Amino acid sequence: MSDDLWDETMVETHVSYIVETDCNRFIVIENVPVRLCIETGERFFSPVTVEYLQETVWKEKNPKRIIETPVFEFAS
């Protein structure tokens, strides 16, 4: 059996998590711990992390800072 079948393609890292709320607001949560597949870019969050993300969005905690960003529409 080849050792290549068991090569680890996941790395522990931190990412920014962005979610759009029902009110068309975007919330950015920085430095979120994640297991990231370096081949596909797929992110895997632990159950504890998911609960924290949900709580942060639902309770609308005070943000560390507020950013403003332009919005463009893709035109064909």
MOPAC internal coordinates of N, CA, C and O (Angstrom, degrees):
PM7 1SCF
backbone

  N    0.0000 0     0.00 0     0.00 0    0    0    0
  C    1.4501 1     0.00 0     0.00 0    1    0    0
  C    1.5292 1   108.52 1     0.00 0    2    1    0
  O    1.2310 1   120.70 1   -40.54 1    3    2    1
  N    1.2888 1   116.26 1   139.46 1    3    2    1
  C    1.4603 1   121.77 1  -177.59 1    5    3    2
  C    1.5248 1   110.95 1   -78.30 1    6    5    3
  O    1.2310 1   120.89 1   -38.64 1    7    6    5
  N    1.3202 1   115.91 1   141.36 1    7    6    5
  C    1.4658 1   120.55 1   175.45 1    9    7    6
  C    1.5220 1   111.82 1   -68.36 1   10    9    7
  O    1.2310 1   120.57 1   159.54 1   11   10    9
  N    1.3519 1   116.52 1   -20.46 1   11   10    9
  C    1.4626 1   120.44 1  -178.80 1   13   11   10
  C    1.5265 1   112.03 1   -61.72 1   14   13   11
  O    1.2310 1   120.16 1   153.95 1   15   14   13
  N    1.3260 1   117.29 1   -26.05 1   15   14   13
  C    1.4604 1   119.95 1  -179.56 1   17   15   14
  C    1.5201 1   112.28 1   -66.44 1   18   17   15
  O    1.2310 1   120.11 1   158.27 1   19   18   17
  N    1.3157 1   117.39 1   -21.73 1   19   18   17
  C    1.4503 1   121.21 1  -174.17 1   21   19   18
  C    1.5246 1   113.16 1  -110.61 1   22   21   19
  O    1.2310 1   120.16 1  -170.23 1   23   22   21
  N    1.3252 1   117.30 1     9.77 1   23   22   21
  C    1.4649 1   119.76 1   177.86 1   25   23   22
  C    1.5263 1   109.62 1   -64.31 1   26   25   23
  O    1.2310 1   120.82 1   -47.90 1   27   26   25
  N    1.3115 1   116.04 1   132.10 1   27   26   25
  C    1.4667 1   121.67 1   179.69 1   29   27   26
  C    1.5202 1   109.39 1   -75.05 1   30   29   27
  O    1.2310 1   120.40 1   -54.51 1   31   30   29
  N    1.3244 1   116.85 1   125.49 1   31   30   29
  C    1.4636 1   121.02 1   178.23 1   33   31   30
  C    1.5255 1   111.10 1  -111.30 1   34   33   31
  O    1.2310 1   120.71 1  -171.30 1   35   34   33
  N    1.3300 1   116.25 1     8.70 1   35   34   33
  C    1.4568 1   120.79 1  -179.95 1   37   35   34
  C    1.5233 1   109.53 1  -106.96 1   38   37   35
  O    1.2310 1   121.20 1   -39.96 1   39   38   37
  N    1.3299 1   115.31 1   140.04 1   39   38   37
  C    1.4612 1   120.49 1   175.90 1   41   39   38
  C    1.5269 1   108.83 1  -127.92 1   42   41   39
  O    1.2310 1   121.03 1   -33.24 1   43   42   41
  N    1.3223 1   115.64 1   146.76 1   43   42   41
  C    1.4658 1   121.49 1   174.07 1   45   43   42
  C    1.5254 1   106.98 1   -85.01 1   46   45   43
  O    1.2310 1   120.39 1   -52.86 1   47   46   45
  N    1.3247 1   116.86 1   127.14 1   47   46   45
  C    1.4585 1   120.76 1  -179.50 1   49   47   46
  C    1.5291 1   108.70 1  -153.06 1   50   49   47
  O    1.2310 1   120.66 1     8.31 1   51   50   49
  N    1.3128 1   116.34 1  -171.69 1   51   50   49
  C    1.4691 1   122.71 1   176.48 1   53   51   50
  C    1.5260 1   108.31 1  -127.81 1   54   53   51
  O    1.2310 1   120.66 1   -36.50 1   55   54   53
  N    1.3216 1   116.34 1   143.50 1   55   54   53
  C    1.4596 1   122.07 1  -179.27 1   57   55   54
  C    1.5232 1   109.68 1  -134.50 1   58   57   55
  O    1.2310 1   121.35 1   -10.26 1   59   58   57
  N    1.3211 1   115.03 1   169.74 1   59   58   57
  C    1.4659 1   120.99 1   169.07 1   61   59   58
  C    1.5227 1   107.30 1   -95.42 1   62   61   59
  O    1.2310 1   120.52 1   -48.85 1   63   62   61
  N    1.3250 1   116.61 1   131.15 1   63   62   61
  C    1.4593 1   122.82 1  -179.36 1   65   63   62
  C    1.5196 1   107.31 1  -106.59 1   66   65   63
  O    1.2310 1   120.45 1   -53.46 1   67   66   65
  N    1.3299 1   116.74 1   126.54 1   67   66   65
  C    1.4650 1   121.69 1  -176.87 1   69   67   66
  C    1.5244 1   108.45 1  -120.33 1   70   69   67
  O    1.2310 1   120.74 1   -49.26 1   71   70   69
  N    1.3236 1   116.19 1   130.74 1   71   70   69
  C    1.4647 1   120.90 1   179.27 1   73   71   70
  C    1.5233 1   108.94 1  -133.95 1   74   73   71
  O    1.2310 1   120.85 1   -37.39 1   75   74   73
  N    1.3434 1   115.98 1   142.61 1   75   74   73
  C    1.4638 1   121.28 1   174.82 1   77   75   74
  C    1.5191 1   108.17 1  -100.36 1   78   77   75
  O    1.2310 1   120.57 1   -51.30 1   79   78   77
  N    1.3228 1   116.51 1   128.70 1   79   78   77
  C    1.4626 1   121.02 1  -179.40 1   81   79   78
  C    1.5253 1   110.49 1   -85.65 1   82   81   79
  O    1.2310 1   121.09 1    -6.26 1   83   82   81
  N    1.3226 1   115.52 1   173.74 1   83   82   81
  C    1.4670 1   120.89 1   178.14 1   85   83   82
  C    1.5260 1   111.79 1   -63.05 1   86   85   83
  O    1.2310 1   120.27 1   157.05 1   87   86   85
  N    1.3250 1   117.09 1   -22.95 1   87   86   85
  C    1.4686 1   122.49 1  -177.78 1   89   87   86
  C    1.5268 1   111.85 1   -90.59 1   90   89   87
  O    1.2310 1   120.01 1  -162.84 1   91   90   89
  N    1.3327 1   117.59 1    17.16 1   91   90   89
  C    1.4675 1   122.88 1  -178.18 1   93   91   90
  C    1.5195 1   112.56 1    59.58 1   94   93   91
  O    1.2310 1   120.76 1  -146.57 1   95   94   93
  N    1.3297 1   116.15 1    33.43 1   95   94   93
  C    1.4651 1   121.88 1   173.88 1   97   95   94
  C    1.5172 1   107.63 1  -105.69 1   98   97   95
  O    1.2310 1   121.15 1   -35.04 1   99   98   97
  N    1.3107 1   115.41 1   144.96 1   99   98   97
  C    1.4525 1   120.32 1   175.84 1  101   99   98
  C    1.5183 1   108.84 1  -105.26 1  102  101   99
  O    1.2310 1   120.99 1   -43.67 1  103  102  101
  N    1.3115 1   115.71 1   136.33 1  103  102  101
  C    1.4551 1   121.60 1   177.01 1  105  103  102
  C    1.5186 1   107.59 1  -118.74 1  106  105  103
  O    1.2310 1   120.83 1   -50.15 1  107  106  105
  N    1.3281 1   116.03 1   129.85 1  107  106  105
  C    1.4585 1   122.15 1   179.11 1  109  107  106
  C    1.5245 1   107.82 1  -111.35 1  110  109  107
  O    1.2310 1   120.84 1   -54.11 1  111  110  109
  N    1.3108 1   116.00 1   125.89 1  111  110  109
  C    1.4617 1   121.39 1   176.06 1  113  111  110
  C    1.5227 1   106.41 1  -116.32 1  114  113  111
  O    1.2310 1   120.86 1   -62.44 1  115  114  113
  N    1.3199 1   115.95 1   117.56 1  115  114  113
  C    1.4629 1   121.20 1  -174.53 1  117  115  114
  C    1.5236 1   111.90 1   -93.75 1  118  117  115
  O    1.2310 1   121.61 1   -20.92 1  119  118  117
  N    1.3263 1   114.52 1   159.08 1  119  118  117
  C    1.4731 1   122.85 1   174.78 1  121  119  118
  C    1.5235 1   113.00 1    59.00 1  122  121  119
  O    1.2310 1   120.55 1  -137.30 1  123  122  121
  N    1.3235 1   116.55 1    42.70 1  123  122  121
  C    1.4606 1   121.89 1   179.32 1  125  123  122
  C    1.5319 1   108.84 1   -84.48 1  126  125  123
  O    1.2310 1   119.74 1   -54.81 1  127  126  125
  N    1.3405 1   118.09 1   125.19 1  127  126  125
  C    1.4619 1   119.87 1   178.96 1  129  127  126
  C    1.5299 1   110.93 1   -68.79 1  130  129  127
  O    1.2310 1   120.97 1   -41.01 1  131  130  129
  N    1.3283 1   115.75 1   138.99 1  131  130  129
  C    1.4628 1   120.80 1  -175.60 1  133  131  130
  C    1.5197 1   109.70 1  -154.03 1  134  133  131
  O    1.2310 1   121.13 1   -27.96 1  135  134  133
  N    1.3357 1   115.45 1   152.04 1  135  134  133
  C    1.4632 1   120.55 1   167.22 1  137  135  134
  C    1.5196 1   104.95 1   -98.49 1  138  137  135
  O    1.2310 1   120.42 1   -57.73 1  139  138  137
  N    1.3308 1   116.80 1   122.27 1  139  138  137
  C    1.4574 1   123.13 1  -172.76 1  141  139  138
  C    1.5170 1   109.83 1  -114.43 1  142  141  139
  O    1.2310 1   120.23 1   -51.79 1  143  142  141
  N    1.3376 1   117.17 1   128.21 1  143  142  141
  C    1.4609 1   121.68 1   175.67 1  145  143  142
  C    1.5229 1   107.56 1   -79.40 1  146  145  143
  O    1.2310 1   120.40 1   -61.19 1  147  146  145
  N    1.3224 1   116.84 1   118.81 1  147  146  145
  C    1.4638 1   119.81 1  -176.86 1  149  147  146
  C    1.5253 1   112.12 1   -75.15 1  150  149  147
  O    1.2310 1   119.81 1   166.77 1  151  150  149
  N    1.3324 1   117.97 1   -13.23 1  151  150  149
  C    1.4642 1   121.05 1   177.85 1  153  151  150
  C    1.5211 1   112.01 1   -86.02 1  154  153  151
  O    1.2310 1   120.24 1   139.23 1  155  154  153
  N    1.3267 1   117.14 1   -40.77 1  155  154  153
  C    1.4662 1   120.52 1  -173.43 1  157  155  154
  C    1.5205 1   114.39 1  -112.03 1  158  157  155
  O    1.2310 1   120.21 1   162.69 1  159  158  157
  N    1.3288 1   117.20 1   -17.31 1  159  158  157
  C    1.4580 1   120.42 1  -176.51 1  161  159  158
  C    1.5190 1   113.41 1    82.41 1  162  161  159
  O    1.2310 1   120.56 1  -179.35 1  163  162  161
  N    1.3392 1   116.54 1     0.65 1  163  162  161
  C    1.4614 1   120.07 1   179.63 1  165  163  162
  C    1.5232 1   110.26 1   -65.39 1  166  165  163
  O    1.2310 1   120.89 1   -39.77 1  167  166  165
  N    1.3402 1   115.89 1   140.23 1  167  166  165
  C    1.4615 1   121.63 1  -177.80 1  169  167  166
  C    1.5226 1   110.09 1  -109.31 1  170  169  167
  O    1.2310 1   121.30 1   -40.64 1  171  170  169
  N    1.3337 1   115.12 1   139.36 1  171  170  169
  C    1.4574 1   121.25 1   178.34 1  173  171  170
  C    1.5255 1   108.50 1  -123.88 1  174  173  171
  O    1.2310 1   121.17 1   -63.60 1  175  174  173
  N    1.3376 1   115.37 1   116.40 1  175  174  173
  C    1.4578 1   121.70 1  -179.50 1  177  175  174
  C    1.5237 1   109.20 1  -101.47 1  178  177  175
  O    1.2310 1   120.61 1   -38.45 1  179  178  177
  N    1.3192 1   116.44 1   141.55 1  179  178  177
  C    1.4660 1   120.32 1   176.92 1  181  179  178
  C    1.5275 1   108.78 1   -70.53 1  182  181  179
  O    1.2310 1   119.91 1   -22.46 1  183  182  181
  N    1.3325 1   117.78 1   157.54 1  183  182  181
  C    1.4677 1   120.34 1   177.28 1  185  183  182
  C    1.5321 1   112.71 1   -57.14 1  186  185  183
  O    1.2310 1   120.08 1   141.91 1  187  186  185
  N    1.3152 1   117.45 1   -38.09 1  187  186  185
  C    1.4713 1   120.98 1   178.90 1  189  187  186
  C    1.5273 1   110.07 1   -63.80 1  190  189  187
  O    1.2310 1   120.39 1   138.90 1  191  190  189
  N    1.3232 1   116.85 1   -41.10 1  191  190  189
  C    1.4672 1   121.14 1   179.02 1  193  191  190
  C    1.5204 1   110.53 1   -64.87 1  194  193  191
  O    1.2310 1   120.14 1   136.88 1  195  194  193
  N    1.3256 1   117.34 1   -43.12 1  195  194  193
  C    1.4676 1   121.08 1   179.25 1  197  195  194
  C    1.5260 1   110.37 1   -61.27 1  198  197  195
  O    1.2310 1   120.05 1   137.13 1  199  198  197
  N    1.3171 1   117.51 1   -42.87 1  199  198  197
  C    1.4681 1   120.70 1   177.97 1  201  199  198
  C    1.5238 1   111.09 1   -61.31 1  202  201  199
  O    1.2310 1   120.30 1   138.91 1  203  202  201
  N    1.3273 1   117.02 1   -41.09 1  203  202  201
  C    1.4610 1   120.50 1   179.10 1  205  203  202
  C    1.5332 1   110.43 1   -65.09 1  206  205  203
  O    1.2310 1   120.20 1   137.07 1  207  206  205
  N    1.3342 1   117.21 1   -42.93 1  207  206  205
  C    1.4662 1   120.90 1   179.06 1  209  207  206
  C    1.5256 1   110.29 1   -60.98 1  210  209  207
  O    1.2310 1   120.45 1   133.69 1  211  210  209
  N    1.3319 1   116.75 1   -46.31 1  211  210  209
  C    1.4649 1   120.32 1   179.78 1  213  211  210
  C    1.5224 1   111.45 1   -61.92 1  214  213  211
  O    1.2310 1   120.53 1   135.92 1  215  214  213
  N    1.3020 1   116.59 1   -44.08 1  215  214  213
  C    1.4640 1   120.69 1   179.74 1  217  215  214
  C    1.5286 1   110.91 1   -62.30 1  218  217  215
  O    1.2310 1   120.39 1   138.37 1  219  218  217
  N    1.3140 1   116.85 1   -41.63 1  219  218  217
  C    1.4611 1   121.16 1  -179.79 1  221  219  218
  C    1.5221 1   111.00 1   -62.29 1  222  221  219
  O    1.2310 1   120.36 1   136.97 1  223  222  221
  N    1.3269 1   116.91 1   -43.03 1  223  222  221
  C    1.4657 1   121.17 1  -179.24 1  225  223  222
  C    1.5248 1   110.76 1   -71.43 1  226  225  223
  O    1.2310 1   119.81 1   132.88 1  227  226  225
  N    1.3113 1   117.98 1   -47.12 1  227  226  225
  C    1.4673 1   121.45 1  -175.32 1  229  227  226
  C    1.5185 1   112.77 1   -68.94 1  230  229  227
  O    1.2310 1   119.69 1   142.56 1  231  230  229
  N    1.3150 1   118.20 1   -37.44 1  231  230  229
  C    1.4666 1   120.62 1  -176.57 1  233  231  230
  C    1.5190 1   112.79 1   -88.07 1  234  233  231
  O    1.2310 1   120.31 1   174.53 1  235  234  233
  N    1.3247 1   117.00 1    -5.47 1  235  234  233
  C    1.4632 1   122.15 1   179.18 1  237  235  234
  C    1.5235 1   111.30 1    45.94 1  238  237  235
  O    1.2310 1   121.07 1  -121.46 1  239  238  237
  N    1.3097 1   115.56 1    58.54 1  239  238  237
  C    1.4631 1   121.27 1   178.54 1  241  239  238
  C    1.5269 1   110.52 1   -62.15 1  242  241  239
  O    1.2310 1   120.66 1   -17.45 1  243  242  241
  N    1.3164 1   116.34 1   162.55 1  243  242  241
  C    1.4603 1   120.17 1   178.09 1  245  243  242
  C    1.5249 1   109.72 1   -67.54 1  246  245  243
  O    1.2310 1   120.34 1   -53.77 1  247  246  245
  N    1.3393 1   116.96 1   126.23 1  247  246  245
  C    1.4641 1   119.52 1  -178.20 1  249  247  246
  C    1.5272 1   112.26 1   -75.69 1  250  249  247
  O    1.2310 1   121.53 1   -23.55 1  251  250  249
  N    1.3205 1   114.68 1   156.45 1  251  250  249
  C    1.4634 1   121.24 1   175.18 1  253  251  250
  C    1.5261 1   109.84 1   -67.69 1  254  253  251
  O    1.2310 1   120.99 1   143.72 1  255  254  253
  N    1.3219 1   115.71 1   -36.28 1  255  254  253
  C    1.4679 1   121.87 1   177.40 1  257  255  254
  C    1.5162 1   108.42 1  -159.23 1  258  257  255
  O    1.2310 1   120.45 1   -13.06 1  259  258  257
  N    1.3162 1   116.74 1   166.94 1  259  258  257
  C    1.4612 1   122.73 1   178.59 1  261  259  258
  C    1.5194 1   107.75 1  -121.46 1  262  261  259
  O    1.2310 1   121.11 1   -44.42 1  263  262  261
  N    1.3431 1   115.48 1   135.58 1  263  262  261
  C    1.4613 1   119.88 1   178.78 1  265  263  262
  C    1.5239 1   109.42 1  -116.68 1  266  265  263
  O    1.2310 1   120.99 1   -23.25 1  267  266  265
  N    1.3105 1   115.72 1   156.75 1  267  266  265
  C    1.4593 1   122.15 1   176.84 1  269  267  266
  C    1.5198 1   106.90 1  -122.95 1  270  269  267
  O    1.2310 1   120.35 1   -42.82 1  271  270  269
  N    1.3289 1   116.93 1   137.18 1  271  270  269
  C    1.4595 1   119.45 1  -177.23 1  273  271  270
  C    1.5239 1   110.74 1  -140.86 1  274  273  271
  O    1.2310 1   120.31 1   -35.55 1  275  274  273
  N    1.3347 1   117.01 1   144.45 1  275  274  273
  C    1.4613 1   119.58 1   177.46 1  277  275  274
  C    1.5330 1   110.61 1   -74.79 1  278  277  275
  O    1.2310 1   121.08 1   -24.94 1  279  278  277
  N    1.3315 1   115.53 1   155.06 1  279  278  277
  C    1.4614 1   121.64 1   177.59 1  281  279  278
  C    1.5192 1   108.13 1  -122.67 1  282  281  279
  O    1.2310 1   120.83 1   -49.64 1  283  282  281
  N    1.3198 1   116.01 1   130.36 1  283  282  281
  C    1.4584 1   121.90 1   178.96 1  285  283  282
  C    1.5180 1   108.91 1  -120.38 1  286  285  283
  O    1.2310 1   120.95 1   -30.09 1  287  286  285
  N    1.3302 1   115.80 1   149.91 1  287  286  285
  C    1.4533 1   120.17 1   175.47 1  289  287  286
  C    1.5184 1   108.37 1  -103.75 1  290  289  287
  O    1.2310 1   120.81 1   -42.40 1  291  290  289
  N    1.3243 1   116.06 1   137.60 1  291  290  289
  C    1.4571 1   120.92 1   178.87 1  293  291  290
  C    1.5190 1   108.47 1   -75.08 1  294  293  291
  O    1.2310 1   120.42 1   -57.62 1  295  294  293
  N    1.3158 1   116.79 1   122.38 1  295  294  293
  C    1.4636 1   121.42 1  -179.96 1  297  295  294
  C    1.5226 1   108.89 1  -111.62 1  298  297  295
  O    1.2310 1   120.80 1   -43.15 1  299  298  297
  N    1.3248 1   116.07 1   136.85 1  299  298  297
  C    1.4687 1   118.69 1  -179.78 1  301  299  298
  C    1.5083 1   112.09 1   -95.29 1  302  301  299
  O    1.2310 1   120.10 1   180.00 1  303  302  301

